[in-house]
């Protein structure tokens, strides 16, 4: 890591040294950069996908003939094909549910006009739950009997199928809208009941055909009424429905629930509309009565728990919380009382890998030694000590064996190609598994990446990666392309090896490629994120400007060609940079970005901004529309007409402001495209137009045929 006083001189010396060393090396071919042609520069390595048991890790090599996974014995290294135990599964084909048994035979279980959604086997494999037409159903596999659990499903009432804002922001996209959960003993099923009748309708226009059509989406924007939600329980034994003791008319949220290990209670997350008070209740599924287990309050916002790690035999549970300003581990009894703080410090715990209940210790990952690197640690339940298990100045991706005896470590840094090694539970090296550094790695002239830190006036050491051209000339000025996302706790700068043929191409063409993270990106914990509260845009951009100032002070940077690009939140940051930050950024491509936070969904926006009613000045200062008259560079705005996440309304309103201000800009509209562009043809066109933009404005030369 380069330290502040020597950054400029060290960077210059490194670049000059690299130029001299690479002068006689071979250059990458166009095929190697753009067509993924085989090479001996980077060797393919297997992907560690988990463990078959405590002594066999599982690998997957995409180049292996026939594909598939292998299990490797940690002691002998012998590889054998890995095939998970065959089990009964359920699938949806042509809108109907089929049961696929262990022997591969299939049985059709439903035959309806509407499509069945999210069929899920009960834990004991005897039943299937699914949703259809806003209602919840259960099929008994042995008898084929289908039971309809709810009857009030409609275009605004959904049972077990999530309202859009819950799918996008609370339950998560991985849920695929599923909002029901089997109990561990298969005796009950819990589900969320949504009422969208008060949620405003947003019209999404499709231009197909002669007349087109409008897709009506129930979408609560900031300050709008949210869906009403309640939790139901269905008892199979007595064919009875009960409801959790929550007021569905209260302006609150319910988060992802977790069944207790024995199925006696559903632990439900509750949060107020301001999202600064999170509670967990243990709910009795028979009566619906609730008991408060956990209560957390913060001055800004609180994120939902993505998991609760229950200990065996009702010995308690472990959670991650950032209430101290940093994500740490806490051990609680089943009654909710705090037993001990397992970790304590100004660093971020990223995940729990294994809980050794016998020896009362936790194996976890954290960004402790360096915020741009992840390491594996273990700590006792009492939190009195901490042991680092990974080593070196690398970013580590680990996989711990079933009983915690071993772990694999996939590690690298920006200048070291990825390696994989095996270690025991004490962190003792056992053997190397793979090395991605090819036999001809040192024979080629490659653009390399450097990780530096830029200090802000108030003391934050902001991380930034820079890839310079391989034939770098310190006396020449180069254009800069900055790629960002920029959202809270969503940084992109890590000390990891990346080899991209496209990046090598741009470097060869003379483009400096940069990634940068601000104080709220996750490197500085929740303490850093809190700066953004009620004030999106300001601190991100102020920090980005400090890093751009540093770039502009380098002799090799062309200050007239500082380009920034990103999508979604990155699209917002890009447009904000070309308006609010137009004294520093000269070019930008803003892809499907939020241009005014009053136009985005309630849950995400209000978490950081509050409502437009209680934070009018914050909404004004965070809006790109407010600074439209400051645009003086080249801004390209890109959006899909049917984006149901960040509506095209955002870009249209910005365009309206820019036109009124007499500003020049570019606009690319993609008919029928959703958020992120799902159509391959449209995505390829967008990529080609981005390439054309870079050649026209930054490289100032014709785009070669290879990229057209």
C-alpha positions as CSV (number, residue, x, y, z in Angstrom):
1,X,0.0,0.0,0.0
2,X,1.4,3.4,-0.9
3,X,1.5,6.0,1.8
4,X,0.4,9.6,1.3
5,X,3.8,11.4,1.4
6,X,5.3,9.2,-1.4
7,X,2.4,8.6,-3.6
8,X,3.3,10.8,-6.6
9,X,7.0,10.0,-6.7
10,X,6.6,6.3,-6.0
11,X,3.8,6.0,-8.6
12,X,6.0,7.7,-11.2
13,X,9.1,5.6,-10.4
14,X,7.0,2.4,-10.6
15,X,5.6,3.4,-13.9
16,X,8.9,4.4,-15.4
17,X,10.5,1.2,-14.1
18,X,7.6,-0.9,-15.5
19,X,8.0,0.8,-18.9
20,X,11.7,0.0,-19.1
21,X,11.1,-3.6,-18.0
22,X,8.4,-4.2,-20.5
23,X,10.0,-2.6,-23.5
24,X,11.2,-6.0,-24.9
25,X,8.1,-8.1,-24.0
26,X,5.5,-9.5,-26.3
27,X,2.2,-7.7,-26.7
28,X,-1.2,-9.2,-26.4
29,X,-2.9,-10.0,-29.6
30,X,-6.3,-8.6,-30.6
31,X,-7.8,-12.1,-30.2
32,X,-6.4,-12.5,-26.7
33,X,-7.9,-9.2,-25.7
34,X,-11.3,-9.2,-27.5
35,X,-12.1,-12.8,-28.4
36,X,-10.9,-14.7,-25.3
37,X,-8.4,-16.7,-27.3
38,X,-6.5,-19.2,-25.2
39,X,-3.2,-18.1,-23.8
40,X,-0.5,-19.2,-21.4
41,X,-0.5,-15.8,-19.5
42,X,-3.3,-16.7,-17.1
43,X,-3.9,-20.4,-16.3
44,X,-7.4,-21.6,-15.6
45,X,-8.0,-22.6,-12.0
46,X,-10.9,-24.5,-10.4
47,X,-13.6,-22.8,-8.4
48,X,-14.1,-24.0,-4.9
49,X,-17.8,-24.5,-4.4
50,X,-18.0,-26.0,-0.9
51,X,-17.3,-29.2,0.9
52,X,-18.7,-32.7,0.5
53,X,-17.8,-33.5,4.1
54,X,-15.1,-32.4,6.5
55,X,-12.2,-33.9,4.4
56,X,-13.3,-33.4,0.8
57,X,-13.6,-30.0,-0.8
58,X,-15.6,-29.6,-4.0
59,X,-14.2,-28.0,-7.2
60,X,-15.7,-27.0,-10.5
61,X,-13.6,-26.5,-13.6
62,X,-15.4,-25.0,-16.5
63,X,-12.9,-26.3,-18.9
64,X,-13.2,-29.9,-17.8
65,X,-14.5,-32.2,-20.4
66,X,-18.1,-33.0,-19.7
67,X,-18.3,-30.3,-17.0
68,X,-19.5,-31.3,-13.5
69,X,-17.9,-31.1,-10.1
70,X,-15.1,-33.1,-8.4
71,X,-14.5,-33.8,-4.7
72,X,-10.9,-33.8,-3.6
73,X,-9.5,-35.6,-0.6
74,X,-7.5,-33.2,1.5
75,X,-4.9,-35.8,2.5
76,X,-4.3,-37.7,-0.8
77,X,-5.4,-35.1,-3.3
78,X,-7.3,-37.8,-5.2
79,X,-10.2,-36.4,-7.2
80,X,-13.4,-38.3,-7.7
81,X,-16.7,-37.1,-9.4
82,X,-19.0,-35.4,-7.0
83,X,-22.7,-36.0,-7.3
84,X,-24.9,-34.6,-4.5
85,X,-27.3,-37.1,-3.1
86,X,-30.3,-37.4,-5.4
87,X,-33.5,-36.0,-4.0
88,X,-37.0,-35.2,-5.0
89,X,-37.4,-31.8,-6.5
90,X,-40.2,-29.7,-7.9
91,X,-40.2,-27.7,-11.2
92,X,-42.6,-25.6,-13.1
93,X,-43.0,-26.4,-16.8
94,X,-45.5,-24.8,-19.1
95,X,-47.1,-23.1,-16.1
96,X,-47.7,-26.4,-14.2
97,X,-45.9,-28.2,-11.4
98,X,-44.0,-31.4,-11.9
99,X,-42.5,-33.7,-9.2
100,X,-39.1,-35.0,-10.2
101,X,-38.1,-38.1,-8.2
102,X,-34.7,-39.4,-7.3
103,X,-34.8,-41.8,-10.2
104,X,-35.5,-39.0,-12.7
105,X,-39.1,-39.8,-13.3
106,X,-41.6,-36.9,-13.4
107,X,-45.2,-36.6,-12.2
108,X,-47.5,-33.8,-13.2
109,X,-49.3,-32.4,-10.2
110,X,-51.3,-29.4,-11.5
111,X,-53.1,-28.5,-14.7
112,X,-54.3,-24.9,-14.7
113,X,-54.5,-21.9,-16.9
114,X,-52.6,-19.6,-14.6
115,X,-48.9,-20.2,-13.8
116,X,-48.0,-21.7,-10.4
117,X,-45.3,-19.8,-8.7
118,X,-42.4,-20.8,-6.4
119,X,-43.3,-24.4,-5.7
120,X,-41.4,-25.4,-2.5
121,X,-41.2,-28.9,-0.9
122,X,-41.9,-29.2,2.8
123,X,-38.9,-30.2,4.8
124,X,-40.2,-33.8,5.2
125,X,-40.9,-34.0,1.4
126,X,-44.6,-34.8,1.8
127,X,-46.1,-31.6,0.5
128,X,-45.6,-28.7,-1.9
129,X,-46.7,-25.1,-1.3
130,X,-47.0,-22.6,-4.1
131,X,-48.9,-19.5,-5.1
132,X,-51.2,-18.8,-7.9
133,X,-53.4,-15.8,-8.7
134,X,-52.6,-14.1,-5.4
135,X,-53.5,-17.2,-3.3
136,X,-51.6,-19.8,-1.4
137,X,-52.0,-23.6,-2.1
138,X,-50.7,-26.9,-0.7
139,X,-50.5,-30.2,-2.5
140,X,-50.3,-33.5,-0.6
141,X,-47.9,-35.6,-2.8
142,X,-49.1,-39.0,-1.6
143,X,-52.8,-38.3,-2.4
144,X,-52.4,-35.6,-5.0
145,X,-55.0,-33.6,-3.1
146,X,-54.7,-29.8,-3.6
147,X,-55.8,-27.4,-0.9
148,X,-56.4,-23.7,-1.4
149,X,-55.4,-22.0,1.8
150,X,-56.5,-18.5,1.0
151,X,-59.3,-17.1,-1.1
152,X,-58.9,-13.3,-1.2
153,X,-56.2,-13.1,-3.9
154,X,-56.7,-10.4,-6.5
155,X,-54.9,-7.8,-8.5
156,X,-54.1,-6.0,-5.3
157,X,-54.1,-8.8,-2.7
158,X,-51.3,-11.3,-2.7
159,X,-50.8,-14.2,-0.3
160,X,-47.3,-15.6,-0.2
161,X,-46.3,-13.5,-3.2
162,X,-44.5,-10.3,-2.5
163,X,-45.5,-6.8,-3.3
164,X,-42.9,-5.2,-5.6
165,X,-41.2,-3.0,-3.0
166,X,-40.9,-6.0,-0.6
167,X,-39.4,-8.1,-3.4
168,X,-36.9,-5.4,-4.4
169,X,-35.9,-4.0,-1.1
170,X,-36.8,-6.3,1.8
171,X,-37.1,-10.0,0.8
172,X,-34.6,-9.5,-2.0
173,X,-34.5,-10.5,-5.7
174,X,-33.3,-14.0,-4.8
175,X,-36.7,-14.6,-3.3
176,X,-38.3,-14.5,-6.8
177,X,-41.3,-12.9,-5.0
178,X,-41.7,-15.9,-2.7
179,X,-43.1,-14.7,0.7
180,X,-44.0,-18.0,2.4
181,X,-41.9,-20.3,4.7
182,X,-42.4,-23.9,5.8
183,X,-41.8,-24.7,9.5
184,X,-38.9,-27.1,10.1
185,X,-41.3,-29.8,11.2
186,X,-43.5,-29.4,8.1
187,X,-46.6,-28.9,10.3
188,X,-47.2,-25.3,9.4
189,X,-46.6,-22.7,6.8
190,X,-46.2,-19.0,7.4
191,X,-46.9,-16.4,4.7
192,X,-47.1,-12.7,4.2
193,X,-50.4,-11.2,3.1
194,X,-50.0,-8.0,1.1
195,X,-52.7,-5.4,0.3
196,X,-51.6,-3.0,-2.4
197,X,-54.9,-1.2,-2.8
198,X,-53.5,2.1,-1.4
199,X,-50.2,1.9,-3.2
200,X,-50.1,4.4,-6.2
201,X,-50.1,2.9,-9.7
202,X,-47.1,3.8,-12.0
203,X,-47.8,3.4,-15.7
204,X,-45.0,1.8,-17.7
205,X,-45.5,2.3,-21.5
206,X,-44.7,-0.4,-24.0
207,X,-44.6,0.9,-27.6
208,X,-45.0,-2.4,-29.4
209,X,-47.6,-2.9,-32.1
210,X,-50.0,-0.3,-33.5
211,X,-51.4,1.1,-30.3
212,X,-48.9,0.0,-27.6
213,X,-50.1,-0.8,-24.1
214,X,-49.6,0.3,-20.5
215,X,-48.3,-2.0,-17.8
216,X,-49.6,-0.8,-14.4
217,X,-47.2,-1.2,-11.6
218,X,-48.0,-0.8,-7.9
219,X,-44.9,1.2,-6.9
220,X,-44.7,3.4,-3.8
221,X,-42.3,6.3,-4.3
222,X,-40.8,8.3,-1.4
223,X,-43.5,9.4,1.0
224,X,-46.3,7.3,-0.7
225,X,-48.5,4.8,1.1
226,X,-46.8,1.4,1.4
227,X,-48.5,-2.0,1.1
228,X,-50.3,-3.2,4.1
229,X,-48.7,-6.4,5.4
230,X,-49.6,-9.1,7.9
231,X,-48.3,-12.6,8.7
232,X,-50.5,-15.6,8.6
233,X,-50.0,-19.2,9.8
234,X,-51.7,-22.3,8.5
235,X,-51.8,-25.4,10.7
236,X,-52.1,-28.5,8.5
237,X,-53.2,-30.8,11.4
238,X,-56.3,-28.8,12.3
239,X,-56.8,-26.9,9.0
240,X,-56.7,-23.6,10.9
241,X,-55.4,-20.1,10.0
242,X,-54.1,-17.7,12.7
243,X,-52.6,-14.2,12.3
244,X,-49.5,-12.7,14.0
245,X,-50.3,-10.0,16.5
246,X,-49.3,-7.0,14.3
247,X,-51.5,-4.1,13.1
248,X,-51.5,-4.3,9.3
249,X,-52.8,-0.7,9.2
250,X,-49.7,0.6,11.1
251,X,-47.2,2.4,8.9
252,X,-44.4,-0.1,9.5
253,X,-42.5,-2.9,7.8
254,X,-42.1,-6.7,8.4
255,X,-38.8,-8.2,7.3
256,X,-37.7,-11.7,6.4
257,X,-38.7,-14.1,9.2
258,X,-36.8,-17.1,10.6
259,X,-38.3,-20.2,12.2
260,X,-36.7,-21.2,15.5
261,X,-34.9,-24.6,15.1
262,X,-37.7,-26.6,16.7
263,X,-40.4,-24.8,14.8
264,X,-42.1,-23.6,18.0
265,X,-41.9,-19.9,17.0
266,X,-41.5,-17.7,14.0
267,X,-38.9,-15.0,14.7
268,X,-40.2,-11.9,12.9
269,X,-38.4,-8.7,12.1
270,X,-40.3,-5.5,12.6
271,X,-39.2,-2.0,11.6
272,X,-40.8,1.5,11.9
273,X,-41.3,3.6,8.7
274,X,-38.3,5.8,9.6
275,X,-36.2,2.6,9.6
276,X,-34.2,3.5,12.8
277,X,-35.8,1.0,15.1
278,X,-35.5,-2.8,14.5
279,X,-37.2,-5.4,16.7
280,X,-37.4,-9.1,16.6
281,X,-40.4,-10.9,18.0
282,X,-40.9,-14.6,18.7
283,X,-44.4,-15.3,17.4
284,X,-46.5,-18.3,18.6
285,X,-47.9,-19.7,15.3
286,X,-50.9,-21.2,17.1
287,X,-52.2,-18.1,18.8
288,X,-50.3,-15.3,17.0
289,X,-49.1,-13.8,20.2
290,X,-45.7,-12.2,20.2
291,X,-42.8,-11.8,22.6
292,X,-40.1,-9.1,22.0
293,X,-36.6,-10.7,21.8
294,X,-34.5,-7.9,20.4
295,X,-34.7,-4.1,20.1
296,X,-32.1,-1.9,18.3
297,X,-32.2,1.8,17.7
298,X,-29.8,4.0,15.8
299,X,-29.7,7.7,15.0
300,X,-29.6,7.1,11.3
301,X,-30.9,3.9,9.7
302,X,-30.7,0.1,10.4
303,X,-30.4,-2.6,7.9
304,X,-32.4,-5.9,8.1
305,X,-30.8,-9.0,9.5
306,X,-30.0,-11.3,6.6
307,X,-29.6,-14.2,9.0
308,X,-29.9,-15.3,12.6
309,X,-27.4,-18.1,13.6
310,X,-29.1,-20.2,16.2
311,X,-27.0,-22.4,18.5
312,X,-28.0,-25.9,19.3
313,X,-30.2,-26.9,22.2
314,X,-31.6,-23.4,22.7
315,X,-28.2,-22.1,23.8
316,X,-28.7,-18.8,22.1
317,X,-28.1,-17.0,18.8
318,X,-25.5,-14.9,17.1
319,X,-26.2,-11.8,15.1
320,X,-24.2,-9.2,13.2
321,X,-25.0,-5.6,14.0
322,X,-23.4,-2.2,13.1
323,X,-24.9,-0.4,16.1
324,X,-21.4,0.5,17.3
325,X,-20.5,2.2,14.0
326,X,-18.9,-1.1,12.8
327,X,-20.4,-4.4,11.9
328,X,-19.6,-6.8,14.8
329,X,-20.8,-10.1,16.3
330,X,-23.0,-10.4,19.4
331,X,-24.1,-13.5,21.3
332,X,-27.5,-13.5,22.9
333,X,-29.5,-16.0,24.9
334,X,-32.8,-17.3,23.5
335,X,-34.6,-14.7,25.7
336,X,-32.8,-12.0,23.8
337,X,-30.4,-10.9,26.6
338,X,-26.9,-10.1,25.6
339,X,-24.4,-12.7,26.8
340,X,-21.2,-11.4,25.2
341,X,-19.8,-9.3,22.5
342,X,-17.7,-11.7,20.4
343,X,-15.9,-9.0,18.4
344,X,-15.0,-5.4,19.2
345,X,-13.2,-2.9,17.1
346,X,-13.2,-0.4,14.2
347,X,-13.4,-3.0,11.5
348,X,-16.2,-4.7,9.5
349,X,-17.2,-8.3,10.0
350,X,-18.4,-9.6,6.7
351,X,-19.7,-13.0,7.5
352,X,-19.8,-16.1,9.8
353,X,-18.1,-19.1,8.2
354,X,-18.4,-21.7,10.9
355,X,-19.6,-21.9,14.6
356,X,-17.7,-24.4,16.7
357,X,-20.1,-24.8,19.5
358,X,-18.0,-27.6,21.2
359,X,-15.1,-25.2,21.7
360,X,-17.3,-22.1,21.9
361,X,-15.7,-20.1,19.1
362,X,-16.7,-18.5,15.8
363,X,-14.8,-18.5,12.5
364,X,-15.6,-15.3,10.6
365,X,-14.4,-13.1,7.8
366,X,-13.6,-9.4,8.3
367,X,-12.0,-6.3,6.7
368,X,-9.7,-5.7,9.6
369,X,-6.0,-5.5,8.5
370,X,-7.0,-3.4,5.5
371,X,-10.5,-2.3,4.5
372,X,-9.7,-3.4,0.9
373,X,-9.0,-6.9,2.0
374,X,-10.9,-9.7,3.7
375,X,-9.3,-12.1,6.1
376,X,-10.5,-15.2,8.1
377,X,-10.4,-15.0,11.9
378,X,-11.6,-17.0,14.9
379,X,-12.7,-15.7,18.2
380,X,-14.1,-17.3,21.4
381,X,-17.7,-16.6,22.4
382,X,-16.5,-14.5,25.3
383,X,-14.7,-12.2,22.8
384,X,-11.5,-12.1,24.9
385,X,-9.1,-12.9,22.0
386,X,-8.9,-12.9,18.3
387,X,-6.8,-15.0,15.9
388,X,-6.1,-14.2,12.3
389,X,-6.0,-17.4,10.2
390,X,-5.2,-16.1,6.8
391,X,-1.9,-14.4,6.1
392,X,-0.1,-12.0,3.8
393,X,-1.2,-8.8,2.1
394,X,-4.0,-10.4,0.1
395,X,-7.7,-10.4,-0.3
396,X,-9.0,-13.8,0.8
397,X,-12.1,-15.8,-0.2
398,X,-12.4,-18.8,2.1
399,X,-14.5,-22.0,2.4
400,X,-14.5,-23.8,5.8
401,X,-15.0,-27.5,5.9
402,X,-18.1,-29.0,7.5
403,X,-16.6,-29.5,11.0
404,X,-14.1,-26.6,10.8
405,X,-11.1,-28.8,10.4
406,X,-9.8,-27.2,7.2
407,X,-10.4,-24.3,5.0
408,X,-9.5,-23.4,1.4
409,X,-8.2,-20.0,0.6
410,X,-8.5,-18.3,-2.8
411,X,-6.3,-15.2,-2.5
412,X,-4.7,-12.5,-4.6
413,X,-4.0,-8.7,-4.7
414,X,-3.9,-6.2,-7.5
415,X,-0.4,-7.3,-8.5
416,X,-0.5,-11.0,-7.7
417,X,-2.6,-13.5,-9.8
418,X,-5.0,-15.6,-7.9
419,X,-3.8,-18.7,-6.0
420,X,-5.7,-21.3,-4.0
421,X,-4.3,-23.1,-0.9
422,X,-5.4,-25.5,1.8
423,X,-5.0,-24.8,5.5
424,X,-6.0,-26.4,8.8
425,X,-8.2,-24.8,11.4
426,X,-5.2,-23.1,13.0
427,X,-4.1,-21.4,9.8
428,X,-1.2,-23.8,9.1
429,X,-0.4,-24.2,5.4
430,X,-1.0,-27.7,4.1
431,X,-0.6,-27.4,0.3
432,X,-1.1,-25.3,-2.7
433,X,-4.1,-26.2,-4.8
434,X,-3.8,-24.0,-7.8
435,X,-2.0,-20.9,-9.3
436,X,-3.5,-18.8,-12.1
437,X,-0.1,-17.4,-13.1
438,X,0.6,-18.9,-16.4
439,X,4.0,-20.1,-17.8
440,X,4.2,-17.0,-20.1
441,X,2.9,-14.4,-17.7
442,X,6.3,-12.7,-17.5
443,X,6.8,-12.8,-21.2
444,X,4.0,-10.3,-22.0
445,X,3.6,-6.6,-21.8
446,X,0.6,-6.2,-19.5
447,X,-1.1,-3.2,-18.0
448,X,-1.0,-3.5,-14.2
449,X,-3.2,-2.1,-11.5
450,X,-2.1,-0.1,-8.5
451,X,-4.1,0.5,-5.3
452,X,-3.5,3.8,-3.6
453,X,-5.1,6.0,-0.9
454,X,-6.1,9.6,-1.2
455,X,-6.6,11.5,2.1
456,X,-9.5,13.9,2.4
457,X,-9.1,17.2,4.4
458,X,-11.1,15.6,7.3
459,X,-8.9,12.5,7.5
460,X,-10.4,9.7,5.4
461,X,-7.9,7.6,3.4
462,X,-10.0,6.9,0.3
463,X,-9.1,3.8,-1.7
464,X,-8.6,4.0,-5.5
465,X,-7.3,1.6,-8.1
466,X,-5.5,2.9,-11.2
467,X,-4.6,0.9,-14.4
468,X,-2.0,2.8,-16.5
469,X,-1.3,2.0,-20.2
470,X,1.4,-0.7,-20.5
471,X,3.5,1.6,-22.7
472,X,3.0,4.5,-20.3
473,X,4.9,7.7,-21.1
474,X,5.1,10.0,-18.0
475,X,5.5,13.0,-20.2
476,X,2.3,12.3,-22.1
477,X,-1.2,13.2,-20.9
478,X,-3.9,10.4,-20.9
479,X,-7.7,10.5,-20.7
480,X,-9.3,8.9,-17.6
481,X,-12.3,6.6,-17.4
482,X,-13.8,6.3,-13.9
483,X,-16.2,3.4,-13.2
484,X,-18.4,3.8,-10.1
485,X,-21.5,2.5,-8.4
486,X,-21.4,4.7,-5.4
487,X,-24.3,3.5,-3.2
488,X,-24.1,3.3,0.6
489,X,-22.0,0.3,1.7
490,X,-21.5,-0.8,-1.9
491,X,-17.9,-0.1,-2.6
492,X,-16.1,-1.6,-5.6
493,X,-12.4,-1.1,-4.7
494,X,-10.8,-4.3,-3.3
495,X,-7.2,-5.4,-3.4
496,X,-7.9,-8.3,-5.7
497,X,-6.4,-9.6,-9.0
498,X,-8.4,-9.0,-12.1
499,X,-7.5,-9.9,-15.6
500,X,-9.8,-8.6,-18.3
501,X,-9.0,-8.7,-22.0
502,X,-11.2,-5.6,-22.5
503,X,-9.4,-3.7,-19.8
504,X,-6.0,-4.6,-21.4
505,X,-7.4,-3.3,-24.7
506,X,-8.4,0.0,-23.3
507,X,-5.0,0.4,-21.6
508,X,-3.3,-0.4,-24.8
509,X,-5.3,2.3,-26.5
510,X,-4.1,4.8,-24.0
511,X,-6.9,5.0,-21.5
512,X,-6.3,5.3,-17.7
513,X,-8.9,3.2,-15.9
514,X,-9.9,4.1,-12.4
515,X,-12.2,2.8,-9.7
516,X,-12.7,4.8,-6.5
517,X,-14.7,4.5,-3.2
518,X,-16.0,7.2,-0.9
519,X,-16.3,7.4,2.9
520,X,-19.7,5.7,2.9
521,X,-18.8,2.8,0.6
522,X,-18.1,0.3,3.4
523,X,-14.4,0.9,4.0
524,X,-15.1,3.0,7.0
525,X,-18.0,1.0,8.6
526,X,-21.4,2.4,9.5
527,X,-19.6,5.4,11.0
528,X,-18.6,6.4,7.4
529,X,-22.0,5.6,6.0
530,X,-23.8,7.8,8.5
531,X,-22.5,10.9,6.7
532,X,-25.0,10.2,3.9
533,X,-28.0,10.3,6.2
534,X,-30.6,12.8,4.7
535,X,-27.9,14.0,2.3
536,X,-27.3,11.6,-0.6
537,X,-24.9,12.9,-3.3
538,X,-23.0,15.4,-1.3
539,X,-20.4,13.3,0.5
540,X,-20.0,10.8,-2.3
541,X,-19.3,13.6,-4.7
542,X,-17.1,15.6,-2.4
543,X,-14.9,12.6,-1.9
544,X,-14.8,11.7,-5.6
545,X,-13.8,15.3,-6.3
546,X,-10.9,15.0,-3.8
547,X,-9.7,11.9,-5.8
548,X,-10.1,13.6,-9.1
549,X,-8.1,16.6,-7.8
550,X,-5.3,14.1,-7.0
551,X,-5.5,12.6,-10.5
552,X,-5.4,16.1,-12.1
553,X,-2.2,16.8,-10.2
554,X,-0.5,13.9,-11.9
555,X,1.6,14.9,-14.8
556,X,0.2,12.0,-17.0
557,X,-3.5,12.9,-16.6
558,X,-5.3,15.0,-19.1
559,X,-7.6,17.3,-17.0
560,X,-9.8,18.0,-20.0
561,X,-10.8,14.3,-20.3
562,X,-12.1,13.1,-16.9
563,X,-14.9,10.7,-17.8
564,X,-17.2,8.9,-15.3
565,X,-19.7,6.1,-15.9
566,X,-22.0,3.9,-13.9
567,X,-25.5,2.3,-13.9
568,X,-28.4,2.6,-11.5
569,X,-26.9,4.4,-8.4
570,X,-23.8,4.8,-10.6
571,X,-26.0,6.5,-13.2
572,X,-27.2,8.9,-10.5
573,X,-23.6,9.6,-9.5
574,X,-22.5,10.1,-13.1
575,X,-25.2,12.7,-13.8
576,X,-24.6,14.4,-10.4
577,X,-20.8,14.6,-11.3
578,X,-21.5,16.3,-14.7
579,X,-23.8,18.8,-13.0
580,X,-23.0,19.4,-9.3
581,X,-19.3,18.4,-9.9
582,X,-19.0,19.8,-13.4
583,X,-15.8,21.8,-12.5
584,X,-14.0,18.5,-12.2
585,X,-15.7,15.9,-14.4
586,X,-15.8,16.6,-18.2
587,X,-17.6,13.5,-19.7
588,X,-20.1,11.0,-18.4
589,X,-22.4,8.1,-19.4
590,X,-25.3,7.9,-17.0
591,X,-27.0,4.5,-17.3
592,X,-30.6,4.1,-16.0
593,X,-30.0,6.4,-13.0
594,X,-32.1,7.9,-10.3
595,X,-32.1,11.6,-11.1
596,X,-34.4,12.8,-8.2
597,X,-34.9,10.7,-5.1
598,X,-38.5,11.7,-4.8
599,X,-39.0,9.4,-7.9
600,X,-37.5,6.3,-6.4
601,X,-39.1,3.6,-4.1
602,X,-40.1,4.4,-0.6
603,X,-38.2,1.8,1.4
604,X,-34.8,2.3,-0.2
605,X,-35.0,6.1,-0.5
606,X,-36.5,6.8,3.0
607,X,-33.8,4.6,4.6
608,X,-31.3,7.3,3.8
609,X,-33.3,10.4,3.0
610,X,-36.5,10.3,5.1
611,X,-39.5,11.5,3.3
612,X,-39.8,14.6,1.0
613,X,-42.1,16.1,3.6
614,X,-39.7,15.8,6.5
615,X,-36.5,16.5,4.5
616,X,-37.4,18.9,1.7
617,X,-33.9,20.6,1.6
618,X,-32.2,17.2,1.5
619,X,-34.2,16.1,-1.5
620,X,-33.5,19.3,-3.3
621,X,-29.8,19.3,-2.7
622,X,-29.5,15.6,-3.7
623,X,-31.4,16.0,-7.0
624,X,-29.6,16.1,-10.3
625,X,-32.4,18.3,-11.5
626,X,-31.3,21.1,-9.1
627,X,-28.0,21.4,-10.9
628,X,-29.0,20.9,-14.5
629,X,-28.0,24.4,-15.4
630,X,-24.4,23.6,-14.3
631,X,-23.8,21.0,-17.0
632,X,-20.9,22.0,-19.2
633,X,-19.3,18.7,-20.2
634,X,-20.5,15.9,-22.5
635,X,-23.3,13.9,-20.8
636,X,-24.9,10.8,-22.3
637,X,-28.1,9.7,-20.7
638,X,-29.2,6.0,-21.2
639,X,-32.5,4.4,-20.2
640,X,-34.9,1.6,-21.0
641,X,-38.5,2.5,-21.6
642,X,-39.9,-0.3,-19.4
643,X,-37.5,0.0,-16.5
644,X,-39.6,-1.1,-13.5
645,X,-37.0,-0.3,-10.9
646,X,-35.7,3.1,-11.8
647,X,-38.4,4.4,-14.1
648,X,-37.5,6.2,-17.3
649,X,-39.4,9.2,-15.7
650,X,-36.1,10.0,-14.0
651,X,-34.1,10.6,-17.2
652,X,-37.1,12.2,-18.9
653,X,-37.4,14.8,-16.1
654,X,-33.7,15.5,-16.3
655,X,-33.9,15.9,-20.1
656,X,-36.7,18.4,-19.6
657,X,-34.6,20.5,-17.3
658,X,-31.5,20.3,-19.6
659,X,-33.6,21.4,-22.6
660,X,-35.1,24.3,-20.6
661,X,-31.5,25.3,-19.7
662,X,-30.4,25.2,-23.3
663,X,-27.8,22.5,-22.6
664,X,-26.3,20.1,-25.0
665,X,-26.5,16.4,-24.1
666,X,-26.9,12.9,-25.6
667,X,-29.8,10.5,-25.0
668,X,-30.0,6.8,-25.9
669,X,-33.5,5.2,-25.4
670,X,-33.9,1.4,-25.4
671,X,-37.5,0.4,-26.2
672,X,-38.9,-2.4,-24.0
673,X,-35.8,-2.7,-21.8
674,X,-36.0,-3.2,-18.0
675,X,-33.4,-2.3,-15.4
676,X,-29.9,-3.3,-16.6
677,X,-31.1,-4.4,-20.1
678,X,-32.0,-8.1,-20.4
679,X,-32.0,-8.3,-24.2
680,X,-28.6,-9.4,-25.4
681,X,-28.9,-7.4,-28.7
682,X,-29.8,-4.2,-26.8
683,X,-27.0,-4.8,-24.3
684,X,-24.5,-5.3,-27.1
685,X,-25.7,-2.1,-28.8
686,X,-25.2,-0.2,-25.6
687,X,-21.7,-1.6,-25.2
688,X,-20.8,-0.6,-28.8
689,X,-22.1,2.9,-28.3
690,X,-20.1,3.2,-25.1
691,X,-17.0,2.2,-27.1
692,X,-17.9,4.8,-29.7
693,X,-18.2,7.5,-27.0
694,X,-14.8,6.6,-25.6
695,X,-13.1,6.8,-29.0
696,X,-14.9,10.0,-30.1
697,X,-14.4,12.1,-26.9
698,X,-11.5,10.6,-25.0
699,X,-9.2,8.9,-27.4
700,X,-10.1,11.2,-30.3
701,X,-9.6,8.6,-33.1
702,X,-11.8,6.4,-35.2
703,X,-13.2,3.3,-33.5
704,X,-11.5,0.2,-34.9
705,X,-13.5,-2.4,-36.8
706,X,-12.8,-5.0,-34.1
707,X,-15.2,-3.2,-31.8
708,X,-18.0,-2.5,-34.2
